Amino acid sequence: MKIYRIYHFLLVIGLLFATSCLYAQTTVFNVRDYGAKGDGKSLDTKAIDKAIIAANAAGGGTVYFPAGDYLSVTIHLMSNVGLYLEHGCTILAATTSNTVQYDLPEKGDNEEYQDFGHSHFNNSLIVGVNLHDISITGPGRIWGKGLIRDDHPGKNNGYANKALSLKLCRNVILRDFTVYYGGWFCFLLTGLDVATIDNIKMDTNRDGIDLISSKNVRISNCSINAPGDDAIVLKSDYALNYLRATENITITNCEVSGYNEGTFLDGTYKTNGRKDPSGRIKIGTESNGGFKNITISNCIFNHCRGLALETVDGAVLENIAITNLTMHDMVSAPIYIRLGARMRGPDNLPFSQLRRVIISNITADDVTGEQSAIIDGLPGHEIEDLTLSHIRIYFKGGGTKDQATREVPALVKSYPDPNRYGVLPAYGFFIRNVKDLKMYDVQVAFERPDFRPAFILENVNGADFQQIHADKSNGVPVFKLNKVKNFNLFNSAPILDTKLTEVENKQIF
């Protein structure tokens, strides 16, 4: 009996060992075994694609990149396959030449209503279209050295301008790796459903993560330096040739910045050179299909533009909750909320709507003195049901009496960007064309004397202000009201409690 038990034990161990060996052989596909050199000189694209094809043919598996520099042009992802980038591994984007070319841009589903780069996916370092259950993970690096940073409509010249493009993919994981110099887009992600983007580090020259017309996506623990464009941006365009909302999105525990390119990853954090970095978190610009059920929390902004919420192309932007943001060295409006009428899309799209937004627990210091926070709708199409609370913003100040009288253009059809407003006549908040606004426990202050009012309200119906604290220069009002209805101000000493049913022009000191 004892011998039988020993025999049975050894048999089980043997079977487990054989199974584990078989599992390892059939689920991990080392690119070196398929001919990849990893020397940074030989083009490894064919070997990488062979490993991916083999993993897919086996029913799924991991394509393994050991340490090395894997020079490549377009790599083609497949369903049920993940890329794993080991420590010391770099996937290196090759420089285009007469003999080294990326996939050409495919015919887009719709190329009329957005930039060329939004509508084409094949011209990328890594591409996946209509896939499911895919991943790129591991502590290695993607270096888009040979990618261009521009959009080249109509030029089928073998260039690529994206590090990673995914279109209509489901069950996606992107985790732990680093991207340096990602081209026009580091990640162009359109039509995703159920995706996790976690612990990604980026130091790039244009956009970081562009998440477009996607659902059920979690972006967390990412650090993105993007001085030349937005760091994390949610969009909803017409590239799929039909409307698809961006919804059920979480962005949390992320850091965004606009330091000089490359100085985030090397830890030097240089700010000289580019005077107007972007590097922000934004919802909008391309805004056809809508945005809803989105939360942004626990994020840090450094040396960049501020938070931006924009709908200008017919989309409804609603049910947004934003909390726990810290900002330092903001080069434009720390908060920019814009409902406009650029209307880049089919003629039958309805007018944009922006409503049910809550922003709380914001602290910002070393903020430009040229621009206040901006909340700007349009007459007859007001921003609705907006709440801001527990906010501290410390501006550099320095505004003049002449700047306080400046008229701000409507910018109805303009590209939505705070810099197009120029210097604002308010140093704290410029609020126009809004209905049902609530602001609680808000403090604005300046470092240098500022001769502009803290708050300007124009064409606002329904404004509740409580516990407002604002620095002011002698003889300068805290509030300037133009065409305002149902205005209430309480518990904001030394300002007296004020209740106004309707006022054409009024200053409150």
ABEGO torsion letter per residue (X at the ends): XAAAAAAAAAAAAAAAAAAAAAAAAAABBBAAAAGBAGAGABBAAAAAAAAAAAAAAAGEEBBBBBBEBBBBBBBBBBBGBBBBBBBGBBBBBBBBBAABBBBBBBBBABAAABBAAAABAABBABBBBGBBGBBBBEABBBBAAABBABBBBGBBAGBBABABBBBGBBGBBBBGBBBBGAEABABBBBGBBGBBBBGBBBBBABBBBBBBGBBGBBBBGBBBBBAABBABBBBBBAAAGBBBBBBGBBBBGBBBBABBBGAAAAGAGBABEBABBBGBBBBEGBBAAEBBGBBBBGBBBBGBBBBBBBBAAGBBBBGBBBBGBBBBGBABBABBBBBBAAGBEBAABBBBBBBGBBBBGBBBBGBBAABBBBBBBBBGBBBBGBBBBGBBBBBAEGBBAAAAABBBBAGAABBBBAAAAEBBABAABBBBGBBGBBBBGBBBBBABBBABBABBBBGBBGBBBBGBBBBBBBGBBABBBBGBBGBBBBGAOABBBBBBABBABBBBX
